[in-house]
Amino acid sequence: MTLTGYLILSAILFTLGVLGVLLRRNAIMILMSIELMLNAVNLAMVAFSRFIPGLDGQVISFLIIAIAAAEAAVGLALVVQVARDRQTVDVDDLTLLRG
Amino acid sequence: MFEGLYSWSAVAPALVVLATALVVMMTDLFVEPGNRIVPWLTIAGLFAGLVVSISMWGTEEVAFSGAWKIGAFSIYFYCIFIVAAIITIFFSMSHEERRGRFPGEYWSLIPFSVVGMMVMASAADLITLIIGLETMSLCAYVMVGLNRGDKRSSEGALKYFLLGAFASAFLLYGTAFIYGSVITTRFAEITVFVSAHSNAIPFNLQVGAILLLVGLGFKVAAVPFHMWAPDAYQAAPTPVTGFMATAIKAAGFAAIVKIFGLMLATSALVLQDLIWWLALLSMIVGNFAAVMQMNLKRMLAYSSIAHVGYLLTAIVGSDPGVSLQGGTGVLFYLVSYALMTLGAFGVLIIIGGGEDRRETLVDMTGLASKSPGLALAMTIFMVSMSGIPPTIGFFGKFYVFGAAVQSGYTGLAVIGILTSVVGVFYYLRVVVNMYMKPAEKSFVPWRRSRISDITLGVLAAAVLYIGIFPQSLLDLARSAFKSLF
């Protein structure tokens, strides 16, 4: 597979993630879509580092996995707090702040 | 390349603040909840970090094989972050007296996020910068949600988190594309690459640059990426709102100056036009939306969006690289904005006592007769925010719009001045409410807190003093900006 092939795959995954964030209403699904976007980044990083000299891209993808884990931890904690407060995690129901 | 592989002295200020955060986190486990030793320990540690930072003024060092650069620019920003954090802690203590205790982790989250900001201000590598940004943001998401038992707080935190994480993914994707076309993420090598290829920019680099702009646009809340800001600002405990509006915004602009002001600054990339639109829309939407707001925290949120627009006008005309006047103007503006915004939120914290949230325009009516000192301080901050001399806000606006005119963006500067006239309306509406209207609500008497009174006095004095003698701060900003080259 060529570099362009990997990049197109990564772009498709990233777009799916963006669409998920914009269209899904469940906070957990939005969180998973963001994870999908980060994994698209990983794919692009690893693909680039396969085709250009140096291993930086592969090392960076480990750092991105760590960032994704930290984000998931904080994000799920916030989702739990919202779920406790109002028994729903639908972002359309988050309407107390308006104006 | 490998000279300066690693160096303790280059990271000394950040290490001091990191140690503070860890010590505070552990101390909190061993004292009973609400013990005042924890915030005071945080202040002591941050103050030590400030002293270490200032003592390194004038030194310049590149370390960690080029991923980290400490110089006057980073130290200038360290001072903004640490001073804003210390003031936030002072205000948090008086906020606790009115609205109940913060959980103990709160005091360590502030220095932790300051560490992230310091990493951002001295990063010389895209990945280092993004890790600093994540460290800062993750702490901020949690701090916004700290009003336990208030449904609005957790709602605002979740919204802030979802959009912040969304923006981080854009930043990282942009970094991947830049890495793919330049083979490195070091700022220095990207700068060389961009100027060498300025007549034929690779497609990947162009895509990467635009993705970075979207990501950072979200982080500093530039229109059209601003929707999270009013909700998060209103939901957060008021001291946290002040911290977000000043320190986190300054950190975002440290990144923007380095990335879009210098590294990717060439008209061969279409960034200039995009930043022009971001600046224009931020000024217009921010100012006009602020007029509609009755809640002062939301009003200040929209006004901070407008201030992002003013700051971006100085970044726009950057080919090749933001001008000396523009860079100096941005650095000066960030300090002026930090002083007056912290002051305004400080006043809101003092009047926001009791069970109900006193943070609307109506709550300001009659403040002048109830508490003349507080009303005077608020007046100084509001006058400064609207950019009327002799306050620091006037010089901030003067320098950034002057830079825009100098780089040939007179139209943008004119729109900036016209929209700040709209700003004058809603800032002075607060003053009118305080001085010319009788109190519409009965005041719940608040306990005066000497700490926040002194802090507010110092902030108001600084706003006036630098507004009359801006030269020394301007010189500092200029030498800080020069150290980037």
Chai-1 contact restraints between the chains, C-beta under 6 A:
chainA,res_idxA,chainB,res_idxB,connection_type,confidence,min_distance_angstrom,max_distance_angstrom,comment,restraint_id
A,F14,B,Y173,contact,1.0,0.0,6.0,A-B,restraint_1
A,V21,B,F166,contact,1.0,0.0,6.0,A-B,restraint_2
A,I30,B,L162,contact,1.0,0.0,6.0,A-B,restraint_3
A,I34,B,A165,contact,1.0,0.0,6.0,A-B,restraint_4
A,I34,B,A169,contact,1.0,0.0,6.0,A-B,restraint_5
A,M37,B,A169,contact,1.0,0.0,6.0,A-B,restraint_6
A,L38,B,A169,contact,1.0,0.0,6.0,A-B,restraint_7
A,V41,B,L172,contact,1.0,0.0,6.0,A-B,restraint_8
A,V41,B,Y173,contact,1.0,0.0,6.0,A-B,restraint_9
A,V41,B,A176,contact,1.0,0.0,6.0,A-B,restraint_10
A,A44,B,A176,contact,1.0,0.0,6.0,A-B,restraint_11
A,M45,B,A176,contact,1.0,0.0,6.0,A-B,restraint_12
A,F48,B,Y179,contact,1.0,0.0,6.0,A-B,restraint_13
A,F48,B,G180,contact,1.0,0.0,6.0,A-B,restraint_14
A,I52,B,I183,contact,1.0,0.0,6.0,A-B,restraint_15
A,I60,B,I127,contact,1.0,0.0,6.0,A-B,restraint_16
A,I64,B,L172,contact,1.0,0.0,6.0,A-B,restraint_17
A,I67,B,E134,contact,1.0,0.0,6.0,A-B,restraint_18
A,A70,B,L138,contact,1.0,0.0,6.0,A-B,restraint_19
A,E71,B,A165,contact,1.0,0.0,6.0,A-B,restraint_20
A,V74,B,L138,contact,1.0,0.0,6.0,A-B,restraint_21
A,V74,B,Y141,contact,1.0,0.0,6.0,A-B,restraint_22
A,G75,B,F161,contact,1.0,0.0,6.0,A-B,restraint_23
A,L78,B,G145,contact,1.0,0.0,6.0,A-B,restraint_24
A,L78,B,A157,contact,1.0,0.0,6.0,A-B,restraint_25
A,L78,B,L158,contact,1.0,0.0,6.0,A-B,restraint_26
A,L78,B,F161,contact,1.0,0.0,6.0,A-B,restraint_27
A,Q81,B,S154,contact,1.0,0.0,6.0,A-B,restraint_28
A,V82,B,S154,contact,1.0,0.0,6.0,A-B,restraint_29
A,V82,B,L158,contact,1.0,0.0,6.0,A-B,restraint_30
A,D85,B,K151,contact,1.0,0.0,6.0,A-B,restraint_31
A,D85,B,S154,contact,1.0,0.0,6.0,A-B,restraint_32
A,L94,B,E155,contact,1.0,0.0,6.0,A-B,restraint_33
A,L96,B,K151,contact,1.0,0.0,6.0,A-B,restraint_34
A,L96,B,R152,contact,1.0,0.0,6.0,A-B,restraint_35
A,L96,B,E155,contact,1.0,0.0,6.0,A-B,restraint_36
A,L97,B,R152,contact,1.0,0.0,6.0,A-B,restraint_37
A,L97,B,G156,contact,1.0,0.0,6.0,A-B,restraint_38
A,L97,B,D231,contact,1.0,0.0,6.0,A-B,restraint_39
A,L97,B,Q234,contact,1.0,0.0,6.0,A-B,restraint_40
A,L97,B,A235,contact,1.0,0.0,6.0,A-B,restraint_41
